[in-house]
């Protein structure tokens, strides 16, 4: 005689102590990365910007931190935070499916942003605007393959982020739309090559708003993903 194992709200077997749903537990773990990635990225970039010789937070793009003797720190930040974001995106997709939402595909836009962020650490931006120290002012005289790759993967990742801000039906949708619009405007500004403080600082604000949106979305879906099912 075969005894079937009890299942949770998602249909996944219950595991561990109590009535924990395995599928929900994995989903919540993945969503947890959406709460960690943003603070890690912002703190790492700000600390580097403050301690790296010759870097100006109000004038230089964060991507330039990947150059120089300590460039590996920013490269690691891009890759680690990108992978965390991609994991959170998978969690968003899984959670929306569990909640029977019609737009689980929107989570893949978050995954796309995460992949773009990780690849931005693989393709390093060219030195420019006097950073690292010894680099001539202005744009690079010759754009490298890595520099072109950085612009392409970052641009595609940012477009995925903007799309996710509008498409993911969780967290605070109105906040997502505001963050998406501001991020798109700020991204166009820095993409134009304008390094005026108002443009660079504006992009910083947009980045922080975008990470805040991801954290709110991940937290909302984390809370709404049922982990336990009543005993018996």
N, C-alpha and C positions, 0 to 999 in steps of 0.2 A: 504493500500500500504506500503510495507516494503522497507526502504532505507538502503542499505548496507553501512557499515562503510568503509572509505578508509583504505587501507593497505599500509605498507611500503615495502622496497626491500625484506625483509625476508618473507613477507606475513602476518606479525603480524599487528594488528590494530594500527593505529596512536593514540598517546595519548599526553596529555599536550598541551602546547603552540606550535604553529607551526605544523609541520608535523613530529613529533618524532615517530620513530618506537620502539614499546615496546620491542620486542625481541632484537633489536640491543642495546637498552639502558641497558637492563639487562646484555647482553654480555659484553659491554664495562665496566660496573661496576665490573663484575667478573674479567676482565683482569686487572683492576686497582690494584687488590690485588697483582698481579705479580710484580708491581712496588714498592710496599711497603714492602713485606715480606723480601726480601733480606737485605735492609738497616737496618730494625728493628732487624733481626737476628744478623748481623755482629756487629752493634753498641752495642747491649745488651751483646753479648759474649765478645767483647773487653773491655767494661767498667768493666764487672765482673772480667775478667782476670787480669785487672790492680788493682782492689781494694780488691779482695778476698785474705785473708792472706794465704800464702803458695802456691798459684797457679802460675805456670810459663808458660806464653804463648808460649815459645819456646820448652817446654818439655811435657806439659800436654794436654791431649785431652779435648776438650770443654765439652764433655759429663760428665766429672768428676764434673763440676760445679753444677750438679743437686744434689750433696751430701752436707751435712753440714747444718748449721743454715739458710743460705740464698739460699739453693738449690732450693726452690720454684720458685725463679726468673728464673733460667734456665729451670725448668720444664714448667713454663708458656710460656717461649720463644719458646720451642719446640712445644708445643700444639698450641699456637696462630699462629706462623709462618707456622706450618704444615697445619692448617686449611685454612689460607690465600692462601698457595700454591695450595692446593686441589681446592679451589674456582677458582683460576687462570687457573688451568688445565681444569675445566669445561668450562671456558670462551674460552680457546683455541679450544676445541672441537666444541663449538657453532659457533665460528668465522669461522673455517675452513669449516664447513657445509654451512654457509651462502655464503662463497666464492666459493662453489662447488668444494672444493679440495678433492682429492681422499683419503686423509689420515687423516680424522678427528679423527680416533681412536688414533692417536699419542698423542692427548691431554690427554688421560687417563693414559699415562705413567707419565705425570706431576702430575695427581691426585694421582697416586700410590706413587710418591715421597713424596707428601704432607702428605698422610696417614702414611707413614713410619716415617716421621719426627714427626708427632703428637704422634704416639705410642711410639717413643723414649723418650717422656716425661712421658709416663705412666709406661714404664719399665725402671727403673733407673739403670744406669751403676754402677758397684761395685767400691768402693773406692780403689785406688791403687797409687803406686809411691809416697807415702807420702802425698797425698791429699785426704780428708781434713787433716790438721795438726793432728799428732798423728797416722796416718795410716802408717803401715810398708812400706818400700821401696819395689819396685818390684810389680809383679802381685798379685792379691788377692789369699790368701791361699785356699779359698773355693769360687767357683763361685756360686752365688745365682740364683734362678729362674728368678728374675728381670734382673740380669746381662746377662743371656743367652738370655732372651727375647729382651733386648736392642740390642744385637749384631745381632740377627736375623732380627728384624724389620728395623734396620738401614741399614743392608746389602741389604735387599730387596728393600728398598726405594732408596738407592744409585744406584742399578742396574737399577731401573726404570728411575732415573735421567739420567744416561749415555745413555740408550736407547732413551729417549726423545731428548737428545742433537743431536742425529743422525737422528731421525725420523720426528721431527716437521719441516714442510716445511715453516718456517717463520723467520722473523728477519734477522740474518746473518748466513746462513747455514754453511759457512766455520768456523765461530767463534764457532758455536755449536759443530762441529766435533773436533776442537782443544780443547775446554773446556771439551768435553766428554772423549777424550783420556787422557788428563792430570789428570782429576778427577779419572779415573779408575786406573791409575798408582799410584796416591797419596793414593787412598783408599787401594790398595794392600799393600802399604808401611806401613800405620798405622795399618792395620789389622794384619800384621806380629808381632805386639807387639814392634816394634822398636820405641823408644821414642827419637831418636837423633834429635837435632834441625833442621837439614836439612829435615828430614822426616815430622816433625810436622809443620814447617813453610811452607813446600811444600804443605801440605794438606790445610793449611789456604789459600794459594794462589789459589789452585784449587777450594775451596769452594767459594771464592769471584768471580772467573771467572764463576762458574756455576750460581750464583745468578745474575751476570751481563747478562749472556745469557738469563735467564728467563725474566729479565727486558726488554731487547732489543726485545725479541720475543713478550712479552705482549704489548709493545708500538707499534710495527709494526702492529699487528693485531688490536689493538685499533684504529689506524689511518685508517686502511683499512676496518673496519666495518662501513658501511654507517648508519648514525643515522637519517639523514633527507632525505626526498624525495621531489621533486619539487611540489609546490602547484598546484592545478588544475588538 
